[in-house]
Amino acid sequence: MMIDDDDNLPNRDAGIDGYQKIDRYNPELIANLSASYHNVLKQIGEQPDREGLLKTPERMAKAMLYLTHGYDLDAKEILTSAMFKEDYSQMVVVKDIEVYSMCEHHMLPFFGKAHVAYIPNGHVVGLSKIPRIVDVFARRLQVQERLTNEIRDCIQDTLQPMGVGVVIECRHLCMSMRGVQKQNSVTTTSAFSGEFFKEKTRTEFLNLITSRLS
């Protein structure tokens, strides 16, 4: 869901693809979340009534609603809104899709790129829908492994292609800001179905996502 102005208030009413403009947030939901964040600031030793923090609980509430807006979206509906019959049976790849999500264990961000491919079986989907369903599942509390599977399963179940391949590469702030504090570690996960279990198809996919056009 897109928000034009940080001070506008979400009604969480999205269009079919989940990206129509939002005019305002739900005031009751914002108030409840703001009260909780106000208490969090007090508990960590801050003074939420000082000038710099006066609007912070409300901003945190709005940010959290945006970061988790995927709960209100239907990924299958997004895909079916732009499915077209097409006699094309070669691999379709959308790579370098930006991913921003929140680790459900520590509520800290992880971010990186997703690479998604499928082999059509009578139907193709509008190319913009692939990044959008990535965003639907990423904008929830997640673990990278489940996120990878959810993207694969949604495409496979909805389009019924001959196969789906998904690779995600992310940096996790729960590893770099706390815990082991390894600043340069990258986590890579993959999920495949159908034709992508074949070594030749999987190798083609991996070569395509690692190559750069001249």
N, C-alpha and C positions, 0 to 999 in steps of 0.2 A: 504494500500500500504506500502510495506516495503522499508526502506532506509538503506543502509549499512553504509553510511558515512554522517555525519552531513554537510560536506562541498560539497557533491555531489549536482548537480543542478537538481523538478518533471516534467516530461512531461505529467503526469496524464494519461498515457496510461497503463491501467491495463488489466490483463488477465481476463478470465471468472470469477474466484473467487475473483479477486481484490487483490491478494496477491503476484503477481509476482514482481521481483526486479525492482526498478526504477533506471534508469541510471542517469537522471538529471531532474532538475526542469525547468519550462518554464522561460527563462531569462527575458522576457518582463514583465511577471506577478510578478516575484520577484522584479524587479526594481520598478514597480508601488507601490507595497505594502511597499517596503523598504522606499520609499519617504514619504509615509503616516506615517509610524511609526517614521521616523526621525522628522517629524513635531509634532507628539504626544509627543515625548521626550522633544522638545523645549517648548511646551505648558504647560507641567507640571513643568517647571522650571529647567530641566536638561540641560546639555551641550553635545549634541550628538556627537560633534567632539572631545571630550576628549578620551584619550587612551582606557579606559575601555568600552566605548560605541561605538567605531568606527564601529564595525561589528554587533552591537546589532540590528539595524533595519533589516538587512538582515536575521539574525538568527530568529527574530520575524516573518518575512515574511514566512520563510521556516517552522517554527513551526506551524503557523496558517494554512498553506496549508495542513500540515500533519494532524492536529487536525480536519480538516473539509473535509478530502478526501472522506468521505462517499457520498458527493454529486455526485461524479463521478462513483459510483458503483451501479449496479442493483441487489438488493437483490433477486428478483425472478429468475433472470438468474443464480445466485449463487446456489440457491436451485435446480433448474431444471437440473443443470449440474451434479448432483449426486443423482437423484431419481431412485429408484429401485423397481420393483414389488416384493412384499414379503407378504406371508400369515401370518401376525403377527398383532394381534389386541389388544395387551396389551399396557399399558402406557409406553412411552419412555421419560425419564427425563434426561436433561443435566443441572446440577446445579452448582452453584458457578462460573458462567462465569464473569470474570472481566469486569467491565464497566467503561469507562472513557469518559466523554462528557463535553460539554460547555453549561452553562445556557445562553439562548438567551436574558435574561433580563439584565444581568450584565456582560456577557462575562467572567464569572468565572467558574472554573471547578466544576463538581460534579462527584462523583465516588463511586463505590460499587460493588454489585454483582447482576447478573440476574439468575433466575431459570426458565427454559423453559421445558414444557412437551407437548406432543401431543399423540393422540391415532390413529395409522395408519388405513387407510381404503383402503388397497390394495397396498399402496406405502410407503416405508421408505426413509429416506434421509441420506446421509453420515453424521456421527455424528459431524465431524468438521465444517459442514456447518451451524449448529445452532449458535455456537459462532461467526461465520463470519457474519451472518446477523445481530446479535446483534451489532457487531462492525460497520456495514454499517450505521445503523440508529443512533448509538451513536456518530459517527464521523461527526456530523452535529450540528449546533446550535439547542438546544433542550429545551424542558421542560420534566420532567420525566414522566408525565402523557401521553403525546403524544408518547414518546419513547416506553412505555409499549404497547400502542395500536398498534403502527406500527409493532412491532415484531409479535404480535398476528395475525394481519390482513394479513401480508405477508405469514406466515406459513399456515393460514387457506385458503387463496385464491389460493396459489400455490399447496399445497399438497392435499387439499380437505380432511383432516382427519376427524375423528369423533368428534374431539374437540381439543382445544389448551388452555393451561394455562401458564400464564407468571406472575412472581412476581419479582419486582426489589426493592432492598434496597440500598439507596445511602446517602452519606453525601454531603452537598452542601456548598461550600466555601462562597457563597453569604450570607449564614446564620451565618457561624462561623467567617469569617474575617471582615464582615461589618454588618450593620443593627442590628439585635437583638444579634449577637455575642454569639450564643449558641453553644458551642464547641462540645457537644456530641449528638446532635440531629441527628436522622436518619429518612429519609422519605421512606415509603414503599408504593408501588403502585402495583395493580394487574389488570389483564385483562383475561377474560375467553370467551370461545365460545363452542357451542355444548354440549358434554357430561360433560364438566367441570362446567356447570351450576347446575348439580346435586350434592347435598350435599355430597353423598358418594364418588363420583369421586374427587371432590375438596378436601375433607378431606384426601383421600389417597395421593394426590399430595402434600398437605401441610405437611403431616407426612413424606413423602419421602425427602423433601428438608430441613427439620429440623433435620432429624436423621443423625447419624454419624456411619459409618461402624466400627466395632471393629477390 
